Amino acid sequence: MSRAGGALLVVGDVVTDVVARHRAPLSPATDTAAEIRTLPGGAGANAACWAARSGAGAVRLLGRVGTDAAGWHERALRGAGVRPLLVQDPDAATATVIALVDGSAERTFLTDSGAALRLSPADWSAELLDGVARLHLSGYLFFAAPSRETACRALRDARDAGVPVSVDPASAGFLAELGADRFLAAAEGAETLLPNADEARSLTGCGEPEAAAAELSRRFPLVVVTLGAAGALVAEGGAVTARVPAPPVRPVDSTGAGDAFTGAFLAARLAGADPVRAAEAGCRAGAEAVTVVGGRPEGLAGP
């Protein structure tokens, strides 16, 4: 199986995002004015779109959706340059997230995982790795038993095939519910871990992201911790080896910024960039992402 010039395969969540931007604080028991848009999203799908936008030659996405919105999501992915490998679930609707975005561009999510976490081992085949140079797993898959088993099988098959695997832990809240030990055991064998600062703290118990990054890099060969507007930390072999700044921008919506970082980082790694150069590419994409509404590159927010 040739890896040179191979594809990026993302296995993860495809989500319908309802993004509500409200400048004033929420008013309980009455109305709060907001700008509301319905957009295609999902951490896995967003990362795939940003990878394609960032120059990855071939990007594929495996995910599970409901029949309600399968066609809409497939068109959006194809329009972004991603080859969709979508499994239609006859019994569950497509995952939906309501993103409440305040005047500082910070977001709070209300999540209905729907079909996304029903991705089952029957949906996976080692043949999906044919022609693939890197595999990326969205951490949301680890938060339900069927999709966790699928992610673990994909990780194992990729390792057996010599394909490097990256994992994005995805949600500090869900990590707390699952437990750090269970998540780390399931992700064992990944080459790269891509948490944000809150996720890194949740996985280690360390208060400072530098300490958390260093600790995690004792378990994973490469750890890159995103810090939002402060950039990112690169850690290897139990130590932070680089701090990468983020370009200054005026934020509009932070939804999908981490996914943009992941996609651009992976595209750069596919192109042969070292971890620091790849993190720089990720920071540029993350900075661009917060200047647009939704989690996809500008102009690619819908089908």
Long-range contacts (C-beta under 8 A, 24 or more apart in sequence): 1-129, 1-130, 1-131, 1-161, 2-131, 3-132, 3-133, 3-162, 3-163, 4-133, 5-57, 5-133, 6-58, 6-131, 6-132, 6-133, 6-134, 6-270, 7-56, 7-57, 7-58, 7-59, 7-60, 7-131, 7-132, 7-133, 8-48, 8-51, 8-56, 8-58, 8-59, 8-60, 8-132, 8-133, 8-134, 8-135, 8-136, 8-266, 8-267, 8-270, 9-60, 9-61, 9-62, 9-128, 9-129, 9-132, 9-134, 9-135, 9-136, 10-44, 10-45, 10-47, 10-48, 10-51, 10-59, 10-60, 10-61, 10-62, 10-135, 10-136, 10-137, 10-138, 11-44, 11-61, 11-62, 11-63, 11-119, 11-124, 11-135, 11-136, 11-137, 11-138, 11-141, 11-150, 11-151, 11-154, 12-42, 12-43, 12-44, 12-45, 12-47, 12-48, 12-61, 12-62, 12-63, 12-116, 12-136, 12-137, 12-138, 12-140, 12-141, 13-42, 13-43, 13-44, 13-45, 13-63, 13-95, 13-113, 13-116, 13-117, 13-138, 13-140, 13-141, 14-40, 14-42, 14-44, 14-45, 14-61, 14-63, 14-64, 14-65, 14-73, 14-77, 14-86, 14-94, 14-95, 14-116, 15-40, 15-41, 15-42, 15-43, 15-45, 15-94, 15-95, 15-96, 15-97, 15-116, 16-40, 16-41, 16-69, 16-73, 16-94, 16-95, 16-96, 16-97, 17-41, 17-42, 17-96, 17-97, 17-99, 17-255, 17-294, 17-295, 18-96, 18-97, 18-98, 18-99, 19-99, 19-101, 19-253, 19-255, 19-293, 19-294, 20-98, 20-99, 20-100, 20-101, 21-101, 21-252, 21-253, 21-293, 22-100, 22-101, 22-102, 22-103, 23-102, 23-103, 24-103, 25-102, 26-100, 35-293, 37-293, 37-294, 37-301, 39-293, 39-294, 39-295, 39-296, 39-301, 39-302, 40-72, 40-73, 40-76, 40-77, 40-296, 40-301, 40-302, 40-303, 41-97, 41-255, 41-256, 41-294, 41-295, 41-296, 42-95, 42-97, 42-116, 42-138, 42-295, 43-138, 43-139, 43-140, 43-168, 43-170, 43-258, 43-259, 43-262, 43-295, 44-136, 44-138, 44-140, 44-141, 45-73, 45-77, 45-82, 46-256, 46-259, 46-260, 46-263, 46-295, 46-296, 47-136, 47-138, 47-168, 47-259, 47-260, 47-262, 47-263, 47-266, 48-77, 48-80, 48-82, 48-263, 49-77, 49-80, 49-81, 49-82, 49-263, 49-296, 49-297, 49-300, 50-259, 50-260, 50-262, 50-263, 50-264, 50-267, 50-285, 50-289, 50-296, 50-297, 51-262, 51-263, 51-264, 51-266, 51-267, 51-270, 52-80, 52-81, 52-82, 52-263, 52-267, 53-80, 53-81, 53-263, 53-264, 53-285, 53-297, 53-300, 54-263, 54-264, 54-267, 54-268, 54-281, 54-285, 55-267, 55-271, 56-263, 56-266, 56-267, 56-270, 56-271, 57-270, 58-83, 58-131, 59-83, 60-84, 60-85, 60-128, 60-132, 61-85, 61-86, 62-86, 62-87, 62-119, 62-123, 62-124, 62-128, 63-87, 63-116, 63-119, 64-88, 64-89, 64-115, 64-116, 64-118, 64-119, 64-120, 64-123, 65-89, 65-94, 65-95, 65-115, 65-116, 66-92, 66-93, 66-94, 66-114, 66-115, 68-93, 68-94, 69-93, 69-94, 70-94, 72-303, 73-303, 75-303, 76-296, 76-300, 76-302, 76-303, 79-300, 79-303, 80-296, 80-297, 80-300, 85-128, 87-119, 87-123, 89-115, 89-118, 92-118, 99-253, 99-255, 101-253, 101-254, 101-255, 104-251, 105-251, 105-252, 105-253, 105-254, 105-290, 106-254, 107-253, 107-254, 107-255, 113-140, 113-143, 113-144, 116-140, 116-147, 117-141, 117-143, 117-144, 117-146, 117-147, 118-144, 118-146, 118-147, 119-146, 119-147, 119-150, 120-146, 120-147, 120-149, 120-150, 121-146, 121-149, 121-150, 121-153, 123-150, 124-150, 124-153, 124-154, 124-157, 126-157, 126-160, 126-161, 128-154, 129-157, 129-158, 129-161, 129-163, 132-158, 132-163, 133-163, 133-270, 134-163, 134-164, 134-165, 134-166, 134-266, 134-269, 134-270, 135-163, 135-164, 135-165, 135-166, 136-165, 136-166, 136-167, 136-168, 136-262, 136-266, 137-165, 137-166, 137-167, 137-168, 137-187, 137-190, 138-168, 138-170, 139-167, 139-168, 139-169, 139-170, 139-171, 139-174, 139-175, 139-183, 139-187, 139-199, 140-170, 140-171, 140-174, 142-169, 142-170, 142-178, 142-183, 142-186, 142-187, 143-170, 143-171, 143-174, 143-177, 143-178, 148-186, 151-186, 152-186, 155-187, 155-189, 155-190, 156-189, 159-189, 164-191, 164-192, 165-189, 165-190, 165-191, 165-192, 166-190, 166-191, 166-192, 166-193, 166-194, 166-262, 166-266, 167-192, 167-193, 167-194, 168-194, 168-195, 168-258, 168-259, 168-262, 169-193, 169-194, 169-195, 169-196, 169-199, 169-202, 169-203, 170-199, 171-199, 172-196, 172-198, 172-199, 172-201, 172-202, 175-199, 175-202, 175-203, 176-202, 180-204, 180-205, 184-219, 187-220, 188-219, 190-220, 191-220, 191-221, 191-222, 192-220, 192-221, 192-222, 192-223, 192-224, 192-269, 193-219, 193-220, 193-222, 193-223, 193-224, 194-223, 194-224, 194-226, 194-258, 194-261, 194-262, 194-265, 195-223, 195-225, 195-226, 196-225, 196-226, 196-227, 196-228, 196-258, 197-225, 197-226, 197-227, 197-228, 200-225, 209-233, 210-240, 213-240, 214-238, 214-239, 214-240, 222-275, 224-265, 224-275, 224-278, 224-279, 224-282, 226-257, 226-258, 226-261, 226-282, 226-286, 228-254, 228-257, 231-283, 232-261, 232-279, 232-282, 232-283, 234-275, 234-276, 234-279, 236-275, 241-275, 241-276, 242-275, 242-276, 242-279, 244-276, 244-279, 244-280, 244-283, 245-283, 246-283, 246-284, 246-286, 246-287, 247-283, 247-284, 247-287, 248-287, 249-287, 249-288, 249-290, 249-291, 250-291, 251-290, 251-291, 252-290, 252-291, 252-292, 252-293, 253-290, 253-292, 253-293, 253-294, 254-289, 254-290, 255-293, 255-294, 255-295, 256-289, 256-294, 256-295, 256-296, 257-286, 257-289, 257-290, 258-286, 259-289, 259-295, 260-285, 260-286, 260-288, 260-289, 260-295, 260-297, 261-285, 261-286, 261-289
